[in-house]
Amino acid sequence: MHETARSHALPHVLPSQSFDELLRGGGGPATVDRLRVSERSWRLLVVRALLDSAATAPAGPLPPLADGWKLLSRAWAVSKEAVEDLLAYPAVGVWAAHTLRRLRGTARNAAPLWADTGHLHAIAATAAVRVGLEFRTDVPVRHGWVVLPALGAMRVPGRADWDVAEVSASAGSVRIAGRPLGGPDWHALTELRADGCTLLLDDIDPYRDLRGPAGVEPIDSTAEWRELFGPAWDILRRTDTEVAEALAGGLVSVVPRPRAERFRPHSASSGDAFGTALASAPDDAEQFASTLVHEFQHNKLSAFMHLFTLYDDQGTRLHYAPWRDDPRPLGGLLQGVYAFFGVTAFWRRRGHALGQFEFALWRSQTAYALRAVGSADGLNDLGRRLVAELTRRIEPWLDEPVDARVRAAAALAVADHRATWRACHLRPAPGALHAHAAAWADGNPLPRATDEPEPEPVPVPGSPARGIDTRAVLLRWLLADPAGFAAFCDDPGAVVAGARPEDIALVEGRTAEALSAFGARIGRGEGDPETWVGLGLAARAAGDPAGDGLLGRPELAMALHGELDGQADPLALGRALANGA
């Protein structure tokens, strides 16, 4: 049995084994090879659509796009494989998709249009260099840089922000703006090498940032990336050989970004750029390995969704995503559960305290999100099948033992994120709020949720004042680096953005101190969502039923406190809400 996805040309066929592997969140090397083949067709279709749309666009100071296509065709005649590898390069996909959107009026940037469309000449020049052609062509200059995708960039100072330069090759010598390729002005891409895997560290391509053009910004040193990649690859191979081999066959490049705060790495990927992962400088090899797993899961699902439809949703309905501060549309939530299924599987095989914490945290949050996405409107039969397969695989993991201290820390992080997200993004219905306020003022029990069901709250977009993961980051410090944690306890915000002394008291188990501090903040009129949820977490740890009320409906507790002019005791409100649950 095979599963067939039809494109505008010949159909692509996934063997049933590959199809089932992907639905289960996996995909071995053979399956990834088939995804790469299908992505080749996808890329060629996008490039063809771009060329058709650009047929009447002005070429500016560059040669006609037809000349670039002719040079690319000459290179193709020498080595089809070399040209196809280049067209499959992730940044080429971002260029094609972004430029096509720009031609169609759905994307903008500050560059002249000819610089975007004319990037085809730079791609053709790279192809010609790769196969050893003699040629001469003009390519765009962007703020003093000429970029040859997947090769490197030449610094050409003294030019206008948007200009052109000649690239030529003759008798084995390549020159860019008169300078030799490989000379002092040439910045070649760095290779990250390990036994069985090589990736390009792309810090120069103008389309590397996944969403649109960016400036050429070579990083100061690639040594740290090269030093960490070998150990990261070794961790991947020892953790799951098949996952590592599949990743090696699918990933092509890593886009380096500046270092983020410890335990708050930043990474991203795009359906336009199969084969790449954007990542902040890793804290260590294990985090690097986890990031590669995370982003390659996104890569696989995006390629699968180029072949098969999983949902029909316009993105107007937003959902809770346990790994984000903001509400997400159905497609984003589906991508998230797929990625964090892979992350959970990775940490499941890491036995130290931090690894157990990540496993316990993400198994709970991923299973929770799977239940939510499984009941969401918009999934089709195949989408529901994917969710069911992931759920079937992850549910047994929920019962696997982890250290009691670690399990408690993960449970605190889970409750914190869910409740803080509610407090930030949900608002009680006005009628329900007034009914609760009236009952409180009259000294009556608060209305029970079962007495008169309220309409389901609609998430409100927006960003919290600090990361919802702040206390989870503190827990990671406490588990992984107790000495480092102790060193910043007096001023936690200097190391963990947004952290406060009462958060330290909470994660260290100094419950009475935390209760007092959170209550005092609310009493001073500083009761933000993080403080109300902190009070609920501390109350629950103290065995006070107020904790369940404050964590179950923090948005109502906050709104009711405001409706009562701040005169109600927050813990009494929490107990009343718990009784009315």
C-alpha positions as CSV (number, residue, x, y, z in Angstrom):
1,M,0.0,0.0,0.0
2,H,1.2,3.5,-0.9
3,E,0.0,7.0,0.0
4,T,-0.1,9.3,-3.0
5,A,0.1,13.1,-3.0
6,R,-0.4,14.8,-6.4
7,S,1.4,17.9,-7.5
8,H,0.9,19.8,-10.7
9,A,3.3,17.3,-12.3
10,L,3.8,13.6,-11.5
11,P,2.5,12.3,-8.2
12,H,4.8,11.7,-5.3
13,V,4.3,8.3,-3.6
14,L,5.2,7.6,0.1
15,P,5.4,3.9,0.9
16,S,3.0,3.0,3.7
17,Q,6.0,2.4,6.1
18,S,7.2,6.0,5.5
19,F,3.7,7.4,5.8
20,D,3.1,5.6,9.1
21,E,6.5,6.6,10.4
22,L,5.7,10.3,9.9
23,L,2.3,10.0,11.4
24,R,3.9,8.5,14.5
25,G,6.3,11.4,14.8
26,G,9.3,9.5,13.4
27,G,10.8,9.0,10.0
28,G,14.0,7.1,9.3
29,P,16.7,7.9,6.7
30,A,14.7,6.4,3.8
31,T,11.6,8.4,4.7
32,V,13.6,11.6,4.9
33,D,15.1,10.9,1.5
34,R,11.6,10.7,0.1
35,L,10.7,14.0,1.7
36,R,13.7,15.6,0.1
37,V,12.6,14.3,-3.3
38,S,9.2,15.8,-2.8
39,E,10.6,19.1,-1.6
40,R,12.7,19.2,-4.8
41,S,9.4,19.3,-6.8
42,W,7.9,21.9,-4.4
43,R,11.0,24.1,-4.8
44,L,10.9,23.9,-8.6
45,L,7.3,24.8,-8.7
46,V,7.8,27.9,-6.5
47,V,10.8,29.0,-8.6
48,R,8.8,28.5,-11.8
49,A,5.9,30.5,-10.4
50,L,8.4,33.3,-9.4
51,L,9.9,33.4,-12.9
52,D,6.4,33.6,-14.5
53,S,5.4,36.4,-12.1
54,A,8.6,38.3,-12.7
55,A,8.4,38.1,-16.5
56,T,7.3,41.8,-16.7
57,A,9.1,43.1,-13.6
58,P,11.9,45.6,-14.3
59,A,15.4,44.1,-14.1
60,G,16.9,47.4,-12.9
61,P,20.6,47.5,-13.5
62,L,20.9,43.7,-13.7
63,P,20.7,41.5,-16.8
64,P,17.2,40.1,-17.7
65,L,16.2,37.1,-15.5
66,A,16.3,35.0,-18.7
67,D,20.0,35.4,-18.7
68,G,20.3,34.0,-15.2
69,W,18.1,31.1,-16.1
70,K,20.4,30.4,-19.2
71,L,23.5,30.3,-16.9
72,L,21.7,28.0,-14.5
73,S,20.7,25.8,-17.4
74,R,24.4,25.6,-18.6
75,A,25.4,24.5,-15.2
76,W,22.6,21.9,-15.1
77,A,23.9,20.5,-18.4
78,V,27.2,19.8,-16.7
79,S,25.9,18.5,-13.4
80,K,22.2,18.2,-12.7
81,E,22.9,17.0,-9.1
82,A,25.0,20.0,-8.3
83,V,22.3,22.4,-9.5
84,E,19.5,20.6,-7.8
85,D,21.4,20.6,-4.5
86,L,21.8,24.3,-4.8
87,L,18.1,24.9,-5.7
88,A,17.3,22.7,-2.6
89,Y,19.4,24.9,-0.4
90,P,17.1,26.2,2.4
91,A,17.8,29.9,1.9
92,V,17.0,29.6,-1.8
93,G,13.6,28.4,-0.8
94,V,13.1,31.5,1.4
95,W,14.2,33.7,-1.5
96,A,11.8,32.1,-3.9
97,A,8.8,32.2,-1.6
98,H,9.4,35.7,-0.3
99,T,10.1,37.1,-3.8
100,L,7.0,35.4,-5.2
101,R,4.9,36.9,-2.4
102,R,6.4,40.3,-3.1
103,L,5.6,40.0,-6.8
104,R,2.0,39.1,-5.8
105,G,1.7,42.0,-3.4
106,T,1.5,40.0,-0.1
107,A,5.0,40.8,1.2
108,R,7.2,43.9,1.3
109,N,10.7,45.0,2.2
110,A,12.9,48.0,1.8
111,A,15.1,46.5,-1.0
112,P,14.4,47.5,-4.6
113,L,12.4,44.7,-6.3
114,W,15.2,44.1,-8.8
115,A,17.5,43.1,-5.9
116,D,15.1,40.4,-4.8
117,T,14.3,39.1,-8.3
118,G,17.9,39.5,-9.4
119,H,19.1,37.2,-6.7
120,L,18.6,34.5,-9.3
121,H,21.8,35.7,-11.0
122,A,23.7,35.1,-7.7
123,I,22.2,31.6,-7.6
124,A,23.2,31.0,-11.2
125,A,26.7,32.2,-10.5
126,T,27.1,29.8,-7.6
127,A,25.9,27.0,-9.7
128,A,28.4,27.9,-12.4
129,V,31.3,28.1,-9.9
130,R,30.3,24.8,-8.5
131,V,30.5,23.0,-11.8
132,G,33.5,24.8,-13.1
133,L,32.0,26.9,-16.0
134,E,33.7,29.9,-17.5
135,F,31.2,32.8,-17.3
136,R,30.6,36.4,-16.6
137,T,27.5,38.0,-15.1
138,D,26.3,40.8,-12.8
139,V,24.8,40.1,-9.4
140,P,23.2,42.3,-6.7
141,V,25.3,44.1,-4.1
142,R,23.5,44.5,-0.7
143,H,25.0,47.1,1.6
144,G,28.5,46.4,0.5
145,W,28.3,42.6,0.2
146,V,27.9,40.2,-2.8
147,V,26.5,36.9,-1.6
148,L,26.9,33.6,-3.5
149,P,24.4,31.2,-1.8
150,A,25.9,28.2,-0.1
151,L,29.4,29.4,-0.9
152,G,30.1,32.7,0.9
153,A,30.2,36.5,0.6
154,M,32.5,39.1,-0.8
155,R,32.9,42.4,0.9
156,V,32.9,45.2,-1.7
157,P,33.1,48.5,0.2
158,G,32.5,51.9,-1.3
159,R,29.3,50.9,-3.1
160,A,25.8,52.2,-2.7
161,D,23.5,50.3,-0.5
162,W,22.0,48.7,-3.6
163,D,24.3,48.2,-6.5
164,V,25.6,45.5,-8.9
165,A,29.0,43.8,-9.2
166,E,30.5,41.5,-11.8
167,V,31.2,37.8,-11.0
168,S,33.4,36.0,-13.5
169,A,35.3,32.8,-13.9
170,S,38.1,32.1,-16.4
171,A,40.9,29.6,-16.4
172,G,40.0,28.3,-13.0
173,S,40.0,31.7,-11.4
174,V,36.8,33.2,-9.9
175,R,36.6,37.0,-9.3
176,I,33.9,39.0,-7.6
177,A,34.0,42.8,-8.2
178,G,37.6,42.3,-9.3
179,R,38.6,40.5,-6.1
180,P,39.6,36.8,-6.1
181,L,37.3,34.3,-4.4
182,G,39.3,33.1,-1.4
183,G,41.1,36.3,-0.9
184,P,41.1,38.5,2.2
185,D,37.7,40.1,1.4
186,W,36.0,36.7,1.0
187,H,34.0,35.2,3.8
188,A,33.4,31.5,3.2
189,L,30.7,29.5,5.0
190,T,31.9,27.4,7.9
191,E,31.3,23.7,7.9
192,L,30.2,22.0,11.1
193,R,31.8,18.5,10.8
194,A,31.2,15.4,12.7
195,D,31.6,11.7,11.9
196,G,28.5,11.1,9.8
197,C,27.1,14.6,9.5
198,T,28.2,17.9,8.0
199,L,26.2,21.1,8.2
200,L,26.9,24.6,6.8
201,L,26.9,27.4,9.4
202,D,25.2,30.1,7.3
203,D,25.7,33.6,8.7
204,I,25.7,35.5,5.4
205,D,22.8,34.6,3.1
206,P,20.4,37.5,2.9
207,Y,17.5,35.0,3.0
208,R,18.7,32.9,5.9
209,D,16.4,34.5,8.5
210,L,13.4,32.5,7.1
211,R,10.9,35.3,6.8
212,G,12.6,37.8,4.4
213,P,15.9,39.5,3.6
214,A,18.4,40.4,6.3
215,G,21.8,42.0,6.4
216,V,25.0,40.1,5.9
217,E,26.4,39.7,9.4
218,P,29.3,37.3,9.7
219,I,29.7,36.2,13.3
220,D,32.9,37.1,15.1
221,S,34.0,33.5,15.7
222,T,32.7,30.1,14.6
223,A,35.0,28.2,17.0
224,E,32.3,27.6,19.6
225,W,29.8,26.2,17.1
226,R,32.4,23.9,15.6
227,E,33.6,22.7,19.1
228,L,30.0,22.0,20.3
229,F,28.7,20.3,17.1
230,G,30.9,17.2,17.4
231,P,29.7,16.4,21.0
232,A,26.1,17.4,20.1
233,W,26.2,14.9,17.2
234,D,27.7,12.2,19.5
235,I,24.8,12.8,21.9
236,L,22.3,12.4,19.0
237,R,23.9,9.2,17.8
238,R,24.0,7.7,21.3
239,T,20.5,8.8,22.1
240,D,18.8,7.5,18.9
241,T,20.8,6.3,16.0
242,E,17.9,6.4,13.5
243,V,16.9,9.9,14.5
244,A,20.5,11.0,14.1
245,E,20.9,9.4,10.7
246,A,17.6,10.8,9.4
247,L,18.6,14.3,10.7
248,A,22.0,14.0,8.9
249,G,20.2,13.2,5.7
250,G,17.7,16.1,5.9
251,L,19.4,19.0,7.6
252,V,21.7,21.1,5.4
253,S,22.5,24.3,7.4
254,V,22.3,26.0,10.7
255,V,21.7,29.8,10.9
256,P,23.5,31.2,13.9
257,R,21.8,33.8,16.0
258,P,23.2,35.7,19.0
259,R,23.4,34.0,22.4
260,A,20.1,34.0,24.3
261,E,19.7,33.8,28.1
262,R,20.7,30.5,29.5
263,F,17.9,27.9,29.5
264,R,16.0,30.2,27.0
265,P,17.4,29.2,23.7
266,H,15.8,30.7,20.5
267,S,15.3,28.6,17.4
268,A,13.0,28.5,14.4
269,S,12.4,26.9,11.1
270,S,10.2,27.4,8.0
271,G,8.2,25.4,5.6
272,D,9.8,27.5,2.9
273,A,13.3,26.3,3.9
274,F,13.4,22.5,4.3
275,G,16.8,21.5,5.7
276,T,17.7,24.4,8.0
277,A,17.4,25.3,11.7
278,L,17.9,28.9,13.0
279,A,19.4,28.7,16.4
280,S,20.9,31.0,19.1
281,A,24.4,30.1,20.2
282,P,24.0,26.9,22.3
283,D,24.7,26.8,26.0
284,D,26.1,23.3,25.6
285,A,26.2,20.3,23.3
286,E,23.1,18.7,24.8
287,Q,21.0,21.8,24.2
288,F,22.4,22.0,20.7
289,A,21.3,18.4,20.1
290,S,17.8,19.1,21.5
291,T,17.4,22.1,19.3
292,L,18.4,20.2,16.1
293,V,15.8,17.5,17.0
294,H,13.1,20.1,17.7
295,E,13.6,22.0,14.4
296,F,14.0,18.9,12.3
297,Q,10.6,17.7,13.5
298,H,9.2,21.0,12.2
299,N,11.1,20.4,8.9
300,K,9.5,16.9,8.5
301,L,6.0,18.0,9.3
302,S,6.2,21.0,6.9
303,A,7.4,18.7,4.1
304,F,4.6,16.2,4.9
305,M,2.1,19.0,4.8
306,H,3.3,20.0,1.4
307,L,2.0,16.6,0.3
308,F,-1.0,16.0,2.5
309,T,-3.6,18.3,4.1
310,L,-4.1,17.8,7.8
311,Y,-6.6,20.6,8.6
312,D,-8.9,23.2,7.2
313,D,-8.7,26.3,9.4
314,Q,-8.3,30.0,8.5
315,G,-6.3,30.7,11.6
316,T,-8.9,32.9,13.2
317,R,-9.4,30.6,16.2
318,L,-6.5,30.7,18.7
319,H,-5.4,28.0,21.1
320,Y,-3.2,27.5,24.2
321,A,0.2,26.2,23.3
322,P,2.1,25.0,26.4
323,W,5.5,26.1,24.9
324,R,4.5,29.6,23.9
325,D,3.6,32.9,25.6
326,D,1.1,33.8,22.9
327,P,-2.1,32.0,21.6
328,R,-1.6,30.0,18.4
329,P,-3.7,29.1,15.4
330,L,-4.5,25.4,14.8
331,G,-1.6,25.0,12.3
332,G,0.9,26.4,14.8
333,L,-0.4,24.2,17.6
334,L,-0.2,21.1,15.3
335,Q,3.4,22.0,14.5
336,G,4.1,22.5,18.1
337,V,2.9,19.1,19.3
338,Y,4.8,17.4,16.5
339,A,8.0,19.2,17.5
340,F,7.7,18.7,21.2
341,F,6.8,15.0,20.7
342,G,10.4,14.7,19.3
343,V,11.8,16.9,22.1
344,T,10.1,14.7,24.7
345,A,11.5,11.5,23.1
346,F,14.9,13.1,23.2
347,W,14.9,14.0,26.8
348,R,13.3,10.6,27.7
349,R,16.7,9.1,27.1
350,R,18.7,11.6,29.1
351,G,18.9,10.4,32.7
352,H,20.3,13.3,34.7
353,A,18.2,15.7,36.7
354,L,17.7,18.3,34.1
355,G,16.9,15.7,31.4
356,Q,14.3,14.1,33.7
357,F,12.8,17.5,34.3
358,E,12.6,18.3,30.6
359,F,11.0,14.9,30.0
360,A,8.5,15.2,32.8
361,L,7.6,18.7,31.7
362,W,7.2,18.1,28.0
363,R,5.5,14.7,28.2
364,S,2.8,16.4,30.3
365,Q,2.5,19.5,28.2
366,T,2.6,17.7,24.9
367,A,-0.1,15.2,26.0
368,Y,-2.2,18.1,27.2
369,A,-1.9,19.9,23.9
370,L,-2.6,16.7,21.9
371,R,-5.9,16.4,23.8
372,A,-6.7,20.0,23.0
373,V,-5.8,19.8,19.3
374,G,-7.6,16.4,18.9
375,S,-10.9,18.0,19.9
376,A,-10.4,21.2,17.9
377,D,-12.6,22.0,14.9
378,G,-10.7,22.1,11.6
379,L,-8.8,18.8,11.7
380,N,-9.6,16.5,8.9
381,D,-9.4,12.7,9.1
382,L,-5.7,12.5,8.4
383,G,-5.0,15.2,11.0
384,R,-7.0,13.4,13.6
385,R,-5.1,10.2,12.7
386,L,-1.8,12.0,13.2
387,V,-2.9,13.3,16.6
388,A,-4.2,9.8,17.6
389,E,-0.9,8.2,16.7
390,L,1.2,10.7,18.7
391,T,-1.2,10.4,21.6
392,R,-1.0,6.6,21.5
393,R,2.8,6.8,21.7
394,I,3.1,9.5,24.4
395,E,0.5,8.3,26.8
396,P,2.5,5.4,28.2
397,W,5.4,7.8,28.9
398,L,3.2,9.7,31.4
399,D,3.5,6.7,33.8
400,E,7.2,6.3,33.6
401,P,9.0,7.1,36.9
402,V,11.1,10.1,37.4
403,D,12.8,11.4,40.6
404,A,10.2,12.7,43.1
405,R,11.9,16.1,43.4
406,V,12.2,16.5,39.7
407,R,8.5,15.4,39.2
408,A,7.4,18.1,41.7
409,A,9.5,20.7,39.9
410,A,7.9,19.8,36.6
411,A,4.4,19.8,38.0
412,L,5.0,23.3,39.4
413,A,6.3,24.5,35.9
414,V,3.2,22.9,34.2
415,A,0.7,24.5,36.6
416,D,2.5,27.8,36.4
417,H,2.5,28.0,32.6
418,R,-1.1,26.9,32.2
419,A,-2.5,29.3,34.8
420,T,-0.3,32.3,33.8
421,W,-1.4,31.9,30.2
422,R,-5.0,31.9,31.3
423,A,-4.5,35.0,33.3
424,C,-2.8,36.8,30.4
425,H,-5.1,35.7,27.6
426,L,-8.6,34.9,28.9
427,R,-11.2,37.3,30.1
428,P,-14.4,36.3,32.0
429,A,-17.7,37.1,30.4
430,P,-19.1,40.4,31.8
431,G,-22.3,38.7,33.0
432,A,-20.4,36.1,34.9
433,L,-18.1,38.7,36.5
434,H,-21.0,40.8,37.7
435,A,-22.8,37.8,39.1
436,H,-19.7,36.8,41.1
437,A,-19.2,40.3,42.4
438,A,-22.8,40.6,43.4
439,A,-22.7,37.3,45.2
440,W,-19.6,38.3,47.1
441,A,-21.0,41.7,48.1
442,D,-24.1,40.0,49.4
443,G,-22.1,37.4,51.4
444,N,-23.4,34.6,49.3
445,P,-21.5,31.6,47.8
446,L,-20.1,32.4,44.4
447,P,-22.0,30.9,41.5
448,R,-21.0,27.3,40.7
449,A,-19.7,26.7,37.2
450,T,-22.3,24.0,36.7
451,D,-25.2,26.2,37.7
452,E,-25.1,28.3,34.5
453,P,-22.4,27.3,32.0
454,E,-20.5,30.3,30.7
455,P,-19.5,30.6,27.0
456,E,-16.0,29.3,26.4
457,P,-13.5,32.3,26.7
458,V,-11.9,33.4,23.5
459,P,-8.1,33.9,23.9
460,V,-6.9,37.5,23.6
461,P,-3.7,38.1,21.7
462,G,-0.9,39.9,23.4
463,S,2.4,39.5,25.2
464,P,2.8,39.1,29.0
465,A,5.1,41.5,30.8
466,R,7.7,38.7,31.3
467,G,8.2,35.2,29.9
468,I,5.7,32.7,31.2
469,D,8.6,30.3,31.5
470,T,10.4,32.5,34.1
471,R,9.9,30.2,37.1
472,A,10.6,27.1,34.9
473,V,14.0,28.7,34.0
474,L,14.7,29.2,37.7
475,L,13.8,25.5,38.3
476,R,16.3,24.5,35.5
477,W,19.0,26.6,37.2
478,L,18.2,24.9,40.6
479,L,18.4,21.4,39.2
480,A,21.3,21.8,36.7
481,D,23.5,24.4,38.4
482,P,22.7,24.8,42.2
483,A,25.9,26.9,42.7
484,G,25.0,29.2,39.9
485,F,21.5,29.5,41.2
486,A,22.7,30.4,44.7
487,A,25.0,33.1,43.3
488,F,22.1,35.2,41.8
489,C,19.4,34.6,44.4
490,D,19.7,38.0,45.9
491,D,19.1,39.7,42.5
492,P,17.5,37.0,40.3
493,G,16.4,39.5,37.6
494,A,20.0,40.3,36.8
495,V,20.4,36.7,35.4
496,V,16.9,35.5,34.6
497,A,14.9,38.2,33.0
498,G,11.7,39.0,34.9
499,A,12.6,36.9,38.0
500,R,11.8,38.3,41.4
501,P,12.8,37.3,45.0
502,E,9.4,35.8,45.7
503,D,9.9,33.5,42.7
504,I,13.1,32.3,44.3
505,A,11.3,31.6,47.6
506,L,8.6,29.6,45.7
507,V,10.9,27.3,43.7
508,E,13.1,26.7,46.8
509,G,10.1,25.6,48.8
510,R,10.0,28.6,51.2
511,T,6.2,28.6,50.9
512,A,5.3,30.9,53.8
513,E,7.7,33.6,52.6
514,A,6.4,33.3,49.0
515,L,2.8,33.5,50.1
516,S,3.5,36.7,52.1
517,A,5.5,38.3,49.3
518,F,2.9,37.6,46.5
519,G,0.1,38.8,48.8
520,A,2.0,42.0,49.6
521,R,2.5,42.7,45.9
522,I,-1.3,42.4,45.2
523,G,-1.9,44.5,48.2
524,R,0.3,47.3,46.8
525,G,-1.7,47.2,43.5
526,E,1.0,45.3,41.7
527,G,-1.1,42.2,41.1
528,D,0.0,41.2,37.6
529,P,-0.8,37.7,36.2
530,E,2.5,36.2,37.4
531,T,1.9,37.4,40.9
532,W,-1.7,36.0,41.1
533,V,-0.5,32.7,39.8
534,G,2.5,32.7,42.1
535,L,0.1,33.2,45.0
536,G,-2.0,30.3,43.8
537,L,1.1,28.1,43.5
538,A,2.3,29.0,47.0
539,A,-1.2,28.4,48.4
540,R,-1.4,25.0,46.8
541,A,2.0,24.1,48.2
542,A,0.8,25.2,51.7
543,G,-2.3,22.9,51.4
544,D,-4.7,25.9,51.2
545,P,-7.7,25.2,48.9
546,A,-7.3,28.8,47.7
547,G,-4.6,27.4,45.4
548,D,-7.0,25.4,43.3
549,G,-9.3,28.3,42.9
550,L,-6.6,30.8,41.9
551,L,-4.9,28.4,39.5
552,G,-8.1,27.0,38.0
553,R,-9.6,30.4,37.1
554,P,-6.9,33.1,37.6
555,E,-8.5,35.4,35.0
556,L,-11.7,35.4,37.1
557,A,-9.9,35.9,40.4
558,M,-8.0,38.9,39.0
559,A,-11.1,40.5,37.4
560,L,-13.2,39.9,40.4
561,H,-10.6,41.5,42.7
562,G,-10.6,44.5,40.5
563,E,-14.4,44.6,40.3
564,L,-14.4,44.7,44.1
565,D,-12.0,47.6,44.2
566,G,-9.3,45.5,45.6
567,Q,-11.1,45.1,48.9
568,A,-11.4,41.3,48.9
569,D,-8.7,39.1,50.4
570,P,-7.1,37.3,47.5
571,L,-6.9,34.0,49.3
572,A,-10.5,34.2,50.4
573,L,-11.4,34.8,46.8
574,G,-9.4,31.7,45.8
575,R,-11.2,29.5,48.4
576,A,-14.6,30.8,47.3
577,L,-13.7,30.0,43.6
578,A,-12.5,26.6,44.6
579,N,-15.8,25.9,46.4
580,G,-17.7,27.0,43.3
581,A,-15.7,24.9,40.9
